């Protein structure tokens, strides 16, 4: 890639980050607090994916 294309890509990514920061802040302020059973609900799909990857590695 030419140098000007890298510079334009970096500028675009920086502008996109600046544009998304206010929305991310608003989402953090209005999101509900985590309850006692929420961690289990989040860890279950992650554990399933890790188990599936380990299964695929064992098969090959």
C-alpha distance matrix in Angstrom:
0.0 3.7 6.6 8.4 6.5 6.9 10.3 11.2 10.6 12.7 15.2 15.7 16.3 18.7 20.5 20.9 22.4 24.7 25.8 26.7 28.6 31.8 32.0 31.6 34.3 36.6 36.1 37.0 40.1 41.4 40.8 43.9 44.9 44.8 48.1 49.6 48.5 44.9 43.5 45.0 43.4 40.0 40.4 41.8 38.7 36.6 39.3 39.3 35.6 36.0 39.1 37.3 34.5 37.2 39.1 36.1 35.5 39.3 39.4 36.7
3.7 0.0 3.8 5.6 5.4 6.6 9.0 10.3 10.9 12.7 14.6 15.7 16.9 18.8 20.4 21.4 23.0 24.8 26.1 27.4 29.2 32.3 32.8 32.6 35.1 37.5 37.3 38.3 41.2 42.6 42.3 45.6 46.6 46.7 50.1 51.8 50.9 47.2 45.9 47.6 46.1 42.6 43.1 44.7 41.6 39.6 42.4 42.5 38.8 39.2 42.4 40.8 37.9 40.6 42.6 39.7 39.1 42.8 43.0 40.4
6.6 3.8 0.0 3.8 5.4 5.2 6.4 8.8 10.0 10.8 12.5 14.3 15.6 16.7 18.5 20.1 21.3 22.8 24.5 26.0 27.4 30.5 31.5 31.2 33.4 35.9 36.1 36.8 39.5 41.3 41.1 44.5 45.4 45.6 49.1 50.9 50.2 46.6 45.2 47.2 45.8 42.2 42.9 44.7 41.8 39.6 42.5 43.0 39.4 39.6 43.0 41.6 38.8 41.4 43.6 40.9 40.2 43.9 44.5 41.9
8.4 5.6 3.8 0.0 3.8 5.4 5.1 6.1 8.5 9.9 10.5 12.2 14.2 15.3 16.4 18.2 19.9 21.1 22.4 24.3 25.9 28.7 29.7 29.9 32.1 34.3 34.7 35.7 38.3 39.9 40.0 43.5 44.7 45.2 48.8 50.7 50.1 46.4 45.3 47.4 45.8 42.3 43.3 45.1 42.2 40.2 43.3 43.7 40.2 40.7 44.1 42.7 40.1 42.9 45.0 42.4 41.9 45.7 46.1 43.8
6.5 5.4 5.4 3.8 0.0 3.8 5.4 5.1 6.1 8.6 9.8 10.4 12.2 14.2 15.3 16.3 18.3 19.9 20.9 22.4 24.4 27.3 27.9 28.0 30.5 32.6 32.6 33.8 36.5 37.9 37.8 41.2 42.5 42.9 46.4 48.3 47.5 43.8 42.7 44.6 42.9 39.4 40.4 42.1 39.0 37.2 40.3 40.5 36.9 37.7 40.9 39.4 36.9 39.8 41.8 39.1 38.9 42.6 42.9 40.6
6.9 6.6 5.2 5.4 3.8 0.0 3.8 5.5 5.1 6.2 8.6 9.9 10.6 12.3 14.3 15.3 16.5 18.4 19.9 21.1 22.7 25.9 26.6 26.3 28.6 31.1 31.0 31.8 34.7 36.3 36.0 39.4 40.3 40.6 44.1 45.9 45.2 41.6 40.3 42.3 40.8 37.3 38.1 40.0 37.0 35.0 38.0 38.4 34.9 35.4 38.8 37.5 34.8 37.6 39.8 37.3 36.9 40.6 41.2 39.0
10.3 9.0 6.4 5.1 5.4 3.8 0.0 3.8 5.4 5.1 6.2 8.6 10.0 10.6 12.3 14.2 15.4 16.6 18.3 20.1 21.3 24.3 25.5 25.4 27.4 29.9 30.3 31.1 33.6 35.5 35.5 39.0 40.0 40.6 44.3 46.2 45.8 42.1 41.0 43.3 41.8 38.3 39.3 41.4 38.7 36.6 39.8 40.4 37.0 37.6 41.1 40.0 37.4 40.2 42.5 40.2 39.8 43.6 44.3 42.1
11.2 10.3 8.8 6.1 5.1 5.5 3.8 0.0 3.8 5.4 5.0 6.1 8.6 9.8 10.5 12.1 14.2 15.3 16.3 18.3 20.1 22.7 23.6 24.0 26.2 28.3 28.8 30.0 32.4 33.9 34.2 37.7 39.1 39.8 43.4 45.6 45.1 41.3 40.5 42.7 41.0 37.6 38.9 40.8 37.9 36.2 39.5 39.9 36.6 37.5 40.9 39.6 37.3 40.3 42.5 40.1 40.1 43.8 44.3 42.4
10.6 10.9 10.0 8.5 6.1 5.1 5.4 3.8 0.0 3.8 5.4 5.1 6.2 8.6 9.9 10.5 12.3 14.3 15.2 16.5 18.5 21.4 21.9 21.9 24.4 26.6 26.6 27.7 30.5 31.9 31.7 35.2 36.5 36.9 40.5 42.5 41.8 38.1 37.2 39.3 37.5 34.1 35.4 37.2 34.2 32.5 35.8 36.2 32.8 33.7 37.1 35.8 33.6 36.6 38.7 36.4 36.4 40.1 40.6 38.8
12.7 12.7 10.8 9.9 8.6 6.2 5.1 5.4 3.8 0.0 3.8 5.5 5.2 6.1 8.6 9.9 10.6 12.4 14.2 15.4 16.7 19.9 20.8 20.5 22.6 25.2 25.4 26.1 28.8 30.6 30.5 33.9 34.9 35.5 39.1 41.1 40.7 37.0 36.0 38.3 36.8 33.3 34.5 36.7 34.0 32.0 35.3 36.0 32.8 33.4 37.0 36.1 33.7 36.5 39.0 36.9 36.6 40.4 41.2 39.5
15.2 14.6 12.5 10.5 9.8 8.6 6.2 5.0 5.4 3.8 0.0 3.8 5.5 5.1 6.1 8.5 9.9 10.6 12.2 14.3 15.6 18.3 19.6 19.8 21.7 24.0 24.7 25.7 28.0 29.8 30.2 33.8 35.0 36.0 39.7 42.0 41.8 38.0 37.3 39.8 38.2 34.8 36.3 38.5 35.9 34.1 37.5 38.3 35.2 36.0 39.6 38.7 36.6 39.5 41.9 39.9 39.8 43.6 44.4 42.7
15.7 15.7 14.3 12.2 10.4 9.9 8.6 6.1 5.1 5.5 3.8 0.0 3.8 5.4 5.2 6.1 8.6 9.9 10.4 12.3 14.4 17.0 17.6 18.1 20.5 22.4 22.8 24.2 26.6 28.0 28.3 31.9 33.4 34.4 38.0 40.4 39.9 36.1 35.6 38.0 36.1 32.8 34.5 36.5 33.7 32.2 35.8 36.2 33.2 34.4 37.8 36.7 34.8 38.0 40.1 38.1 38.4 42.1 42.7 41.2
16.3 16.9 15.6 14.2 12.2 10.6 10.0 8.6 6.2 5.2 5.5 3.8 0.0 3.8 5.5 5.1 6.2 8.7 9.8 10.6 12.4 15.5 16.0 15.8 18.3 20.5 20.6 21.6 24.3 25.8 25.8 29.3 30.6 31.3 34.9 37.1 36.7 32.9 32.2 34.6 32.8 29.5 31.0 33.1 30.5 28.8 32.3 33.0 30.0 31.0 34.6 33.6 31.7 34.7 37.0 35.2 35.4 39.1 39.9 38.5
18.7 18.8 16.7 15.3 14.2 12.3 10.6 9.8 8.6 6.1 5.1 5.4 3.8 0.0 3.8 5.4 5.1 6.3 8.6 10.0 10.8 13.9 15.2 15.1 16.9 19.4 20.1 20.8 23.1 25.1 25.4 29.0 30.1 31.1 34.8 37.2 37.1 33.4 32.7 35.4 33.9 30.5 32.1 34.6 32.2 30.4 33.9 34.9 32.1 32.9 36.6 36.0 34.1 36.9 39.4 37.8 37.9 41.5 42.5 41.3
20.5 20.4 18.5 16.4 15.3 14.3 12.3 10.5 9.9 8.6 6.1 5.2 5.5 3.8 0.0 3.8 5.4 5.0 6.1 8.7 10.1 12.4 13.7 14.5 16.3 18.2 19.2 20.5 22.5 24.2 24.9 28.7 30.2 31.5 35.3 37.9 37.8 34.1 33.8 36.5 34.7 31.5 33.5 35.8 33.4 32.0 35.6 36.4 33.7 34.9 38.5 37.7 36.1 39.1 41.4 39.8 40.2 43.8 44.6 43.5
20.9 21.4 20.1 18.2 16.3 15.3 14.2 12.1 10.5 9.9 8.5 6.1 5.1 5.4 3.8 0.0 3.8 5.4 5.0 6.2 8.7 11.2 11.6 12.2 14.7 16.4 16.8 18.3 20.7 21.9 22.3 26.0 27.7 28.9 32.5 35.2 34.8 31.0 30.9 33.4 31.4 28.3 30.5 32.5 30.0 28.8 32.5 33.1 30.5 31.9 35.4 34.6 33.1 36.3 38.4 36.9 37.4 41.0 41.7 40.8
22.4 23.0 21.3 19.9 18.3 16.5 15.4 14.2 12.3 10.6 9.9 8.6 6.2 5.1 5.4 3.8 0.0 3.8 5.4 5.2 6.2 9.5 10.4 10.0 12.2 14.6 15.0 15.9 18.3 20.1 20.3 24.0 25.2 26.4 30.1 32.6 32.5 28.8 28.5 31.2 29.5 26.3 28.4 30.7 28.5 27.1 30.7 31.7 29.2 30.3 33.9 33.5 32.0 34.9 37.3 36.1 36.4 39.9 41.0 40.1
24.7 24.8 22.8 21.1 19.9 18.4 16.6 15.3 14.3 12.4 10.6 9.9 8.7 6.3 5.0 5.4 3.8 0.0 3.8 5.5 5.5 7.8 9.8 10.4 11.5 13.8 15.1 16.1 17.8 19.8 20.8 24.5 25.9 27.5 31.2 34.0 34.2 30.6 30.5 33.5 31.8 28.8 31.0 33.5 31.4 30.1 33.8 34.9 32.6 33.7 37.3 37.0 35.6 38.5 40.9 39.7 40.1 43.6 44.7 43.9
25.8 26.1 24.5 22.4 20.9 19.9 18.3 16.3 15.2 14.2 12.2 10.4 9.8 8.6 6.1 5.0 5.4 3.8 0.0 3.8 5.8 6.9 7.9 9.6 11.3 12.5 13.8 15.6 17.2 18.5 19.7 23.5 25.4 27.2 30.8 33.8 33.8 30.1 30.4 33.2 31.2 28.4 31.0 33.2 31.0 30.1 33.8 34.6 32.4 33.9 37.4 36.8 35.8 38.8 41.0 39.8 40.5 43.9 44.8 44.2
26.7 27.4 26.0 24.3 22.4 21.1 20.1 18.3 16.5 15.4 14.3 12.3 10.6 10.0 8.7 6.2 5.2 5.5 3.8 0.0 3.8 5.7 5.4 6.2 8.8 10.2 10.7 12.4 14.6 15.7 16.4 20.2 22.0 23.6 27.2 30.1 30.1 26.4 26.7 29.4 27.4 24.6 27.2 29.4 27.3 26.5 30.2 31.1 29.0 30.6 34.0 33.5 32.6 35.7 37.8 36.8 37.6 41.0 41.9 41.5
28.6 29.2 27.4 25.9 24.4 22.7 21.3 20.1 18.5 16.7 15.6 14.4 12.4 10.8 10.1 8.7 6.2 5.5 5.8 3.8 0.0 3.8 5.5 5.1 6.2 8.7 9.9 10.6 12.5 14.5 15.4 19.1 20.5 22.2 26.0 28.8 29.2 25.6 25.8 28.9 27.3 24.5 27.0 29.5 27.8 26.8 30.4 31.7 29.8 31.1 34.5 34.5 33.6 36.3 38.7 38.0 38.6 41.8 43.1 42.8
31.8 32.3 30.5 28.7 27.3 25.9 24.3 22.7 21.4 19.9 18.3 17.0 15.5 13.9 12.4 11.2 9.5 7.8 6.9 5.7 3.8 0.0 3.8 5.5 5.1 6.3 8.7 10.0 10.8 12.6 14.3 18.1 19.9 22.2 25.8 29.0 29.6 26.1 26.8 29.9 28.2 25.7 28.6 31.0 29.5 28.9 32.5 33.7 32.1 33.6 36.9 36.9 36.3 39.1 41.3 40.7 41.5 44.7 45.9 45.7
32.0 32.8 31.5 29.7 27.9 26.6 25.5 23.6 21.9 20.8 19.6 17.6 16.0 15.2 13.7 11.6 10.4 9.8 7.9 5.4 5.5 3.8 0.0 3.8 5.4 5.1 6.2 8.7 10.0 10.7 12.1 15.9 18.2 20.3 23.8 27.1 27.3 23.8 24.7 27.6 25.5 23.3 26.3 28.5 26.8 26.5 30.2 31.1 29.6 31.4 34.6 34.4 34.1 37.0 39.0 38.5 39.5 42.6 43.6 43.6
31.6 32.6 31.2 29.9 28.0 26.3 25.4 24.0 21.9 20.5 19.8 18.1 15.8 15.1 14.5 12.2 10.0 10.4 9.6 6.2 5.1 5.5 3.8 0.0 3.8 5.4 5.0 6.2 8.7 10.1 10.5 14.2 15.9 17.6 21.3 24.3 24.6 21.0 21.6 24.6 22.8 20.3 23.1 25.6 24.1 23.5 27.1 28.3 26.9 28.4 31.6 31.8 31.3 34.0 36.2 35.8 36.7 39.7 41.0 41.1
34.3 35.1 33.4 32.1 30.5 28.6 27.4 26.2 24.4 22.6 21.7 20.5 18.3 16.9 16.3 14.7 12.2 11.5 11.3 8.8 6.2 5.1 5.4 3.8 0.0 3.8 5.4 5.2 6.3 8.8 10.1 13.7 15.0 17.4 21.0 24.1 25.0 21.6 22.3 25.6 24.2 21.9 24.7 27.4 26.3 25.7 29.1 30.7 29.5 30.8 34.0 34.4 34.0 36.5 38.9 38.7 39.5 42.4 43.8 44.0
36.6 37.5 35.9 34.3 32.6 31.1 29.9 28.3 26.6 25.2 24.0 22.4 20.5 19.4 18.2 16.4 14.6 13.8 12.5 10.2 8.7 6.3 5.1 5.4 3.8 0.0 3.8 5.4 5.2 6.3 8.6 12.2 14.3 17.1 20.5 23.9 24.7 21.4 22.8 25.9 24.1 22.3 25.4 27.8 26.8 26.6 30.1 31.3 30.4 32.1 35.1 35.4 35.3 38.0 40.0 39.9 41.0 43.8 45.1 45.5
36.1 37.3 36.1 34.7 32.6 31.0 30.3 28.8 26.6 25.4 24.7 22.8 20.6 20.1 19.2 16.8 15.0 15.1 13.8 10.7 9.9 8.7 6.2 5.0 5.4 3.8 0.0 3.8 5.5 5.3 5.9 9.7 12.1 14.3 17.8 21.1 21.5 18.1 19.5 22.4 20.4 18.6 21.9 24.1 23.0 23.1 26.5 27.7 26.9 28.6 31.5 31.8 32.0 34.6 36.5 36.6 37.8 40.5 41.7 42.2
37.0 38.3 36.8 35.7 33.8 31.8 31.1 30.0 27.7 26.1 25.7 24.2 21.6 20.8 20.5 18.3 15.9 16.1 15.6 12.4 10.6 10.0 8.7 6.2 5.2 5.4 3.8 0.0 3.8 5.6 5.4 8.7 10.0 12.2 15.9 19.0 19.9 16.7 17.6 21.0 19.6 17.6 20.6 23.3 22.7 22.3 25.6 27.2 26.5 27.8 30.8 31.6 31.6 33.9 36.1 36.4 37.3 39.9 41.4 42.0
40.1 41.2 39.5 38.3 36.5 34.7 33.6 32.4 30.5 28.8 28.0 26.6 24.3 23.1 22.5 20.7 18.3 17.8 17.2 14.6 12.5 10.8 10.0 8.7 6.3 5.2 5.5 3.8 0.0 3.8 5.8 8.6 10.0 13.1 16.4 19.8 21.1 18.3 19.7 23.1 21.8 20.3 23.4 26.0 25.6 25.5 28.6 30.3 29.9 31.2 34.1 34.9 35.1 37.3 39.5 39.9 40.9 43.4 44.9 45.6
41.4 42.6 41.3 39.9 37.9 36.3 35.5 33.9 31.9 30.6 29.8 28.0 25.8 25.1 24.2 21.9 20.1 19.8 18.5 15.7 14.5 12.6 10.7 10.1 8.8 6.3 5.3 5.6 3.8 0.0 3.8 6.5 9.2 12.4 15.3 19.0 19.9 17.2 19.2 22.2 20.4 19.5 22.9 25.0 24.6 25.1 28.2 29.4 29.3 31.0 33.6 34.3 34.8 37.2 39.0 39.5 40.8 43.2 44.5 45.4
40.8 42.3 41.1 40.0 37.8 36.0 35.5 34.2 31.7 30.5 30.2 28.3 25.8 25.4 24.9 22.3 20.3 20.8 19.7 16.4 15.4 14.3 12.1 10.5 10.1 8.6 5.9 5.4 5.8 3.8 0.0 3.8 6.6 9.2 12.3 15.8 16.4 13.5 15.5 18.4 16.7 15.7 19.1 21.2 20.9 21.4 24.5 25.8 25.8 27.5 30.0 30.7 31.4 33.6 35.4 36.0 37.4 39.7 41.0 42.1
43.9 45.6 44.5 43.5 41.2 39.4 39.0 37.7 35.2 33.9 33.8 31.9 29.3 29.0 28.7 26.0 24.0 24.5 23.5 20.2 19.1 18.1 15.9 14.2 13.7 12.2 9.7 8.7 8.6 6.5 3.8 0.0 3.8 6.5 9.0 12.7 13.6 11.2 13.7 16.5 15.0 14.8 18.2 20.0 20.4 21.2 23.8 25.2 25.8 27.4 29.6 30.6 31.6 33.6 35.2 36.3 37.7 39.7 41.1 42.4
44.9 46.6 45.4 44.7 42.5 40.3 40.0 39.1 36.5 34.9 35.0 33.4 30.6 30.1 30.2 27.7 25.2 25.9 25.4 22.0 20.5 19.9 18.2 15.9 15.0 14.3 12.1 10.0 10.0 9.2 6.6 3.8 0.0 3.8 6.5 10.0 11.6 9.6 11.7 14.8 14.2 13.9 16.8 19.1 20.1 20.5 22.7 24.6 25.4 26.5 28.7 30.2 31.1 32.7 34.6 35.9 37.0 38.8 40.6 42.0
44.8 46.7 45.6 45.2 42.9 40.6 40.6 39.8 36.9 35.5 36.0 34.4 31.3 31.1 31.5 28.9 26.4 27.5 27.2 23.6 22.2 22.2 20.3 17.6 17.4 17.1 14.3 12.2 13.1 12.4 9.2 6.5 3.8 0.0 3.8 6.9 8.2 6.0 8.0 11.1 10.8 10.7 13.4 15.7 17.0 17.4 19.4 21.4 22.4 23.4 25.4 27.1 28.1 29.5 31.3 32.9 34.0 35.6 37.4 39.0
48.1 50.1 49.1 48.8 46.4 44.1 44.3 43.4 40.5 39.1 39.7 38.0 34.9 34.8 35.3 32.5 30.1 31.2 30.8 27.2 26.0 25.8 23.8 21.3 21.0 20.5 17.8 15.9 16.4 15.3 12.3 9.0 6.5 3.8 0.0 3.8 5.7 5.5 8.0 10.2 10.4 11.6 13.8 15.5 17.5 18.4 19.7 21.6 23.3 24.2 25.6 27.6 29.0 30.1 31.7 33.6 34.8 36.0 37.9 39.8
49.6 51.8 50.9 50.7 48.3 45.9 46.2 45.6 42.5 41.1 42.0 40.4 37.1 37.2 37.9 35.2 32.6 34.0 33.8 30.1 28.8 29.0 27.1 24.3 24.1 23.9 21.1 19.0 19.8 19.0 15.8 12.7 10.0 6.9 3.8 0.0 3.8 5.7 7.1 8.5 10.0 11.6 12.8 14.4 17.1 17.8 18.4 20.6 22.6 23.2 24.2 26.6 28.1 28.7 30.3 32.5 33.6 34.5 36.5 38.6
48.5 50.9 50.2 50.1 47.5 45.2 45.8 45.1 41.8 40.7 41.8 39.9 36.7 37.1 37.8 34.8 32.5 34.2 33.8 30.1 29.2 29.6 27.3 24.6 25.0 24.7 21.5 19.9 21.1 19.9 16.4 13.6 11.6 8.2 5.7 3.8 0.0 3.8 5.6 5.6 6.7 9.1 10.4 11.2 14.0 15.2 15.7 17.4 19.8 20.6 21.4 23.5 25.4 26.1 27.4 29.6 31.0 31.8 33.6 35.8
44.9 47.2 46.6 46.4 43.8 41.6 42.1 41.3 38.1 37.0 38.0 36.1 32.9 33.4 34.1 31.0 28.8 30.6 30.1 26.4 25.6 26.1 23.8 21.0 21.6 21.4 18.1 16.7 18.3 17.2 13.5 11.2 9.6 6.0 5.5 5.7 3.8 0.0 3.8 5.4 5.1 6.3 8.7 10.2 12.1 13.1 14.5 16.2 17.9 19.0 20.4 22.2 23.7 24.9 26.3 28.2 29.6 30.8 32.5 34.4
43.5 45.9 45.2 45.3 42.7 40.3 41.0 40.5 37.2 36.0 37.3 35.6 32.2 32.7 33.8 30.9 28.5 30.5 30.4 26.7 25.8 26.8 24.7 21.6 22.3 22.8 19.5 17.6 19.7 19.2 15.5 13.7 11.7 8.0 8.0 7.1 5.6 3.8 0.0 3.8 5.3 5.1 6.0 8.5 10.8 10.9 11.9 14.3 15.9 16.4 17.9 20.1 21.3 22.2 24.0 25.9 27.0 28.2 30.2 32.0
45.0 47.6 47.2 47.4 44.6 42.3 43.3 42.7 39.3 38.3 39.8 38.0 34.6 35.4 36.5 33.4 31.2 33.5 33.2 29.4 28.9 29.9 27.6 24.6 25.6 25.9 22.4 21.0 23.1 22.2 18.4 16.5 14.8 11.1 10.2 8.5 5.6 5.4 3.8 0.0 3.8 5.4 5.1 6.0 9.2 10.0 10.1 12.1 14.5 15.1 15.9 18.1 19.9 20.5 21.9 24.1 25.4 26.2 28.1 30.3
43.4 46.1 45.8 45.8 42.9 40.8 41.8 41.0 37.5 36.8 38.2 36.1 32.8 33.9 34.7 31.4 29.5 31.8 31.2 27.4 27.3 28.2 25.5 22.8 24.2 24.1 20.4 19.6 21.8 20.4 16.7 15.0 14.2 10.8 10.4 10.0 6.7 5.1 5.3 3.8 0.0 3.8 5.7 5.6 7.5 9.4 10.5 11.5 13.6 15.1 16.0 17.6 19.5 20.8 21.8 23.7 25.4 26.5 27.9 30.0
40.0 42.6 42.2 42.3 39.4 37.3 38.3 37.6 34.1 33.3 34.8 32.8 29.5 30.5 31.5 28.3 26.3 28.8 28.4 24.6 24.5 25.7 23.3 20.3 21.9 22.3 18.6 17.6 20.3 19.5 15.7 14.8 13.9 10.7 11.6 11.6 9.1 6.3 5.1 5.4 3.8 0.0 3.8 5.7 6.4 7.0 9.1 10.7 11.8 13.1 14.9 16.4 17.7 19.2 20.7 22.2 23.6 25.2 26.8 28.5
40.4 43.1 42.9 43.3 40.4 38.1 39.3 38.9 35.4 34.5 36.3 34.5 31.0 32.1 33.5 30.5 28.4 31.0 31.0 27.2 27.0 28.6 26.3 23.1 24.7 25.4 21.9 20.6 23.4 22.9 19.1 18.2 16.8 13.4 13.8 12.8 10.4 8.7 6.0 5.1 5.7 3.8 0.0 3.8 5.7 5.1 6.0 8.5 10.0 10.4 12.0 14.1 15.3 16.3 18.1 19.9 21.0 22.3 24.2 26.0
41.8 44.7 44.7 45.1 42.1 40.0 41.4 40.8 37.2 36.7 38.5 36.5 33.1 34.6 35.8 32.5 30.7 33.5 33.2 29.4 29.5 31.0 28.5 25.6 27.4 27.8 24.1 23.3 26.0 25.0 21.2 20.0 19.1 15.7 15.5 14.4 11.2 10.2 8.5 6.0 5.6 5.7 3.8 0.0 3.8 5.5 5.2 6.2 8.8 10.0 10.5 12.3 14.4 15.3 16.3 18.4 20.0 21.0 22.5 24.7
38.7 41.6 41.8 42.2 39.0 37.0 38.7 37.9 34.2 34.0 35.9 33.7 30.5 32.2 33.4 30.0 28.5 31.4 31.0 27.3 27.8 29.5 26.8 24.1 26.3 26.8 23.0 22.7 25.6 24.6 20.9 20.4 20.1 17.0 17.5 17.1 14.0 12.1 10.8 9.2 7.5 6.4 5.7 3.8 0.0 3.8 5.4 4.9 6.2 8.6 9.7 10.4 12.4 14.2 15.1 16.5 18.4 19.9 21.0 22.9
36.6 39.6 39.6 40.2 37.2 35.0 36.6 36.2 32.5 32.0 34.1 32.2 28.8 30.4 32.0 28.8 27.1 30.1 30.1 26.5 26.8 28.9 26.5 23.5 25.7 26.6 23.1 22.3 25.5 25.1 21.4 21.2 20.5 17.4 18.4 17.8 15.2 13.1 10.9 10.0 9.4 7.0 5.1 5.5 3.8 0.0 3.8 5.4 5.2 6.2 8.6 9.9 10.7 12.4 14.2 15.4 16.7 18.4 20.1 21.6
39.3 42.4 42.5 43.3 40.3 38.0 39.8 39.5 35.8 35.3 37.5 35.8 32.3 33.9 35.6 32.5 30.7 33.8 33.8 30.2 30.4 32.5 30.2 27.1 29.1 30.1 26.5 25.6 28.6 28.2 24.5 23.8 22.7 19.4 19.7 18.4 15.7 14.5 11.9 10.1 10.5 9.1 6.0 5.2 5.4 3.8 0.0 3.8 5.5 5.1 6.0 8.5 9.9 10.5 12.1 14.2 15.3 16.3 18.3 20.2
39.3 42.5 43.0 43.7 40.5 38.4 40.4 39.9 36.2 36.0 38.3 36.2 33.0 34.9 36.4 33.1 31.7 34.9 34.6 31.1 31.7 33.7 31.1 28.3 30.7 31.3 27.7 27.2 30.3 29.4 25.8 25.2 24.6 21.4 21.6 20.6 17.4 16.2 14.3 12.1 11.5 10.7 8.5 6.2 4.9 5.4 3.8 0.0 3.8 5.5 5.1 6.1 8.7 9.9 10.4 12.3 14.2 15.2 16.4 18.6
35.6 38.8 39.4 40.2 36.9 34.9 37.0 36.6 32.8 32.8 35.2 33.2 30.0 32.1 33.7 30.5 29.2 32.6 32.4 29.0 29.8 32.1 29.6 26.9 29.5 30.4 26.9 26.5 29.9 29.3 25.8 25.8 25.4 22.4 23.3 22.6 19.8 17.9 15.9 14.5 13.6 11.8 10.0 8.8 6.2 5.2 5.5 3.8 0.0 3.8 5.4 5.0 6.2 8.6 9.7 10.5 12.3 14.2 15.3 16.8
36.0 39.2 39.6 40.7 37.7 35.4 37.6 37.5 33.7 33.4 36.0 34.4 31.0 32.9 34.9 31.9 30.3 33.7 33.9 30.6 31.1 33.6 31.4 28.4 30.8 32.1 28.6 27.8 31.2 31.0 27.5 27.4 26.5 23.4 24.2 23.2 20.6 19.0 16.4 15.1 15.1 13.1 10.4 10.0 8.6 6.2 5.1 5.5 3.8 0.0 3.8 5.4 5.1 6.2 8.6 9.9 10.6 12.3 14.3 15.7
39.1 42.4 43.0 44.1 40.9 38.8 41.1 40.9 37.1 37.0 39.6 37.8 34.6 36.6 38.5 35.4 33.9 37.3 37.4 34.0 34.5 36.9 34.6 31.6 34.0 35.1 31.5 30.8 34.1 33.6 30.0 29.6 28.7 25.4 25.6 24.2 21.4 20.4 17.9 15.9 16.0 14.9 12.0 10.5 9.7 8.6 6.0 5.1 5.4 3.8 0.0 3.8 5.5 5.1 6.1 8.6 9.9 10.5 12.3 14.5
37.3 40.8 41.6 42.7 39.4 37.5 40.0 39.6 35.8 36.1 38.7 36.7 33.6 36.0 37.7 34.6 33.5 37.0 36.8 33.5 34.5 36.9 34.4 31.8 34.4 35.4 31.8 31.6 34.9 34.3 30.7 30.6 30.2 27.1 27.6 26.6 23.5 22.2 20.1 18.1 17.6 16.4 14.1 12.3 10.4 9.9 8.5 6.1 5.0 5.4 3.8 0.0 3.8 5.4 5.0 6.2 8.6 9.8 10.6 12.6
34.5 37.9 38.8 40.1 36.9 34.8 37.4 37.3 33.6 33.7 36.6 34.8 31.7 34.1 36.1 33.1 32.0 35.6 35.8 32.6 33.6 36.3 34.1 31.3 34.0 35.3 32.0 31.6 35.1 34.8 31.4 31.6 31.1 28.1 29.0 28.1 25.4 23.7 21.3 19.9 19.5 17.7 15.3 14.4 12.4 10.7 9.9 8.7 6.2 5.1 5.5 3.8 0.0 3.8 5.3 5.1 6.2 8.6 9.9 10.9
37.2 40.6 41.4 42.9 39.8 37.6 40.2 40.3 36.6 36.5 39.5 38.0 34.7 36.9 39.1 36.3 34.9 38.5 38.8 35.7 36.3 39.1 37.0 34.0 36.5 38.0 34.6 33.9 37.3 37.2 33.6 33.6 32.7 29.5 30.1 28.7 26.1 24.9 22.2 20.5 20.8 19.2 16.3 15.3 14.2 12.4 10.5 9.9 8.6 6.2 5.1 5.4 3.8 0.0 3.8 5.4 5.1 6.2 8.7 10.2
39.1 42.6 43.6 45.0 41.8 39.8 42.5 42.5 38.7 39.0 41.9 40.1 37.0 39.4 41.4 38.4 37.3 40.9 41.0 37.8 38.7 41.3 39.0 36.2 38.9 40.0 36.5 36.1 39.5 39.0 35.4 35.2 34.6 31.3 31.7 30.3 27.4 26.3 24.0 21.9 21.8 20.7 18.1 16.3 15.1 14.2 12.1 10.4 9.7 8.6 6.1 5.0 5.3 3.8 0.0 3.8 5.4 5.1 6.2 8.9
36.1 39.7 40.9 42.4 39.1 37.3 40.2 40.1 36.4 36.9 39.9 38.1 35.2 37.8 39.8 36.9 36.1 39.7 39.8 36.8 38.0 40.7 38.5 35.8 38.7 39.9 36.6 36.4 39.9 39.5 36.0 36.3 35.9 32.9 33.6 32.5 29.6 28.2 25.9 24.1 23.7 22.2 19.9 18.4 16.5 15.4 14.2 12.3 10.5 9.9 8.6 6.2 5.1 5.4 3.8 0.0 3.8 5.4 5.2 6.4
35.5 39.1 40.2 41.9 38.9 36.9 39.8 40.1 36.4 36.6 39.8 38.4 35.4 37.9 40.2 37.4 36.4 40.1 40.5 37.6 38.6 41.5 39.5 36.7 39.5 41.0 37.8 37.3 40.9 40.8 37.4 37.7 37.0 34.0 34.8 33.6 31.0 29.6 27.0 25.4 25.4 23.6 21.0 20.0 18.4 16.7 15.3 14.2 12.3 10.6 9.9 8.6 6.2 5.1 5.4 3.8 0.0 3.8 5.5 5.5
39.3 42.8 43.9 45.7 42.6 40.6 43.6 43.8 40.1 40.4 43.6 42.1 39.1 41.5 43.8 41.0 39.9 43.6 43.9 41.0 41.8 44.7 42.6 39.7 42.4 43.8 40.5 39.9 43.4 43.2 39.7 39.7 38.8 35.6 36.0 34.5 31.8 30.8 28.2 26.2 26.5 25.2 22.3 21.0 19.9 18.4 16.3 15.2 14.2 12.3 10.5 9.8 8.6 6.2 5.1 5.4 3.8 0.0 3.8 5.6
39.4 43.0 44.5 46.1 42.9 41.2 44.3 44.3 40.6 41.2 44.4 42.7 39.9 42.5 44.6 41.7 41.0 44.7 44.8 41.9 43.1 45.9 43.6 41.0 43.8 45.1 41.7 41.4 44.9 44.5 41.0 41.1 40.6 37.4 37.9 36.5 33.6 32.5 30.2 28.1 27.9 26.8 24.2 22.5 21.0 20.1 18.3 16.4 15.3 14.3 12.3 10.6 9.9 8.7 6.2 5.2 5.5 3.8 0.0 3.8
36.7 40.4 41.9 43.8 40.6 39.0 42.1 42.4 38.8 39.5 42.7 41.2 38.5 41.3 43.5 40.8 40.1 43.9 44.2 41.5 42.8 45.7 43.6 41.1 44.0 45.5 42.2 42.0 45.6 45.4 42.1 42.4 42.0 39.0 39.8 38.6 35.8 34.4 32.0 30.3 30.0 28.5 26.0 24.7 22.9 21.6 20.2 18.6 16.8 15.7 14.5 12.6 10.9 10.2 8.9 6.4 5.5 5.6 3.8 0.0
